[in-house]
Amino acid sequence: MDYLEIKGQEPLGGSIAISGAKNAALPILACALLGGAHTSITNLPAVADVRAMTTLLEHLGVQIIWEDSHTLTLDASHILHLEAPYDIVRKMRASILVLGPLLARFGKCKVSLPGGCAIGARPVDLHLKALEKMGAQIHIEQGYIVAKAKRGLKGCDVVFDKISVTGTENIVMAAALAKGESKIINAAKEPEVVQLCEFLQSAGVEISGIGSSEICIQGTQQENLNFKPIEIIPDRIECGTYLCVAAITNSKMRFAHANVHHLEAVLGKLSEIGFKLDIQELAPNQHTIDISPASTRAPFEIITTEYPGFPTDLQAQFMALATQCAGGSLIEERLFENRFMHVSELQRMGAQISLKGALARIKGGGMLMGADVMATDLRASSALVLAGLVAKGKTRIHRIYHLDRGYENLESKMSALGAKIKRLKS
Ligand code: UD1
């Protein structure tokens, strides 16, 4: 199995470009199931989750032509199967995103239940409850969600008890082909949800309230939507992770192809810690970020919440950063009940972290030591890479398939920034 070896305490600096957002690419690929013959998508990140989604679409019968590793055209006019099998879904929970589109377009489908994962139970009850409200009959059969809506889905008001990103995305897609108007109340406001709504608008679907907690969709009752070409937005989590690379090593770096509007909470926290950030706008929504070293790195407090709050997907990386700040930091995880798996691995490297329920206290300023550590989920793994960059000696990170799910060319981007990082086989 592949592992990463990092030689710590090397001087870092330089510039890299941010890739397209995995979490925007996945719903847009699934949404192509509602569409016709020529859906063109650019700026896709070359990561394992995107490959898993295209494999799933091909399994369903979508024809995909790759122009290069970031660009493809899909033809979803002839769908052959209506089942998302366990073997694909178990590799990527976001496969649940095909449920809404398949059910809305074909009136039936079968999608394997994603099951639990390292960061918590992560149920899909909100997705199912909302689809039932839209007229679907749903039951669970041998680990599969079996959904039917013989006479099609009908628009209605859906009130989410909790804010769910993929839940909102599934219902937005289902509502686009439903009969009549749907309103999603307590909807997710993430930029990835916004881009999905804009993609549907490009195919003529009327949607209002985009980016707010109340989204209103006029169902088209159309069989096929024809989408305009779309360029995936920059990955705010990848960008945040590389900003942490600069921050933890206290180096000067430049990140191109970013969108600072999606990073307000993160950039705000970095300047509070003491980093100087210079932003250049190259075009609307396209920025270059320069980060410069801090004279002292102040401790900080973070509470993860839904967008526009501080993202849970950057909690682990900021925890690694907190180990290098001067004093005690506090991090509270509000979204997932078990998203502190990186803590024990960071502790093995010498980090002083104490946990009480959803609250982590990090005592900064201590030296980290290289060690063999285990990646547990995608973002936890990147926290271990960050710790490895400042640790004394060598850190070996095992189970890096987690990292490959969401970070494009991690080693080459890290190497371009001066890191001594190698992918090896055990
Ligand atoms: C998405 C992101 C993930 C991010 C998360 C929170 C994608 C592909 N993944 O995941 O990177 O960490 O948002 O920003 O976009 N919940 C329920 N029932 C449901 C659905 C969710 O109880 O039916 C709970 C979850 O367990 C969690 C909370 O709601 O505690 C938020 O989860 P949700 O927003 O649904 O996360 P994902 O969409 O799976």
Residues whose N, C-alpha, C, O or C-beta is under 5 A from the ligand:
A	BS01	UD1	N23 A94 R122 P123 V124 D125 L126 H127 K162 I163 S164 V165 T166 G167 T312 D313 L335 F336
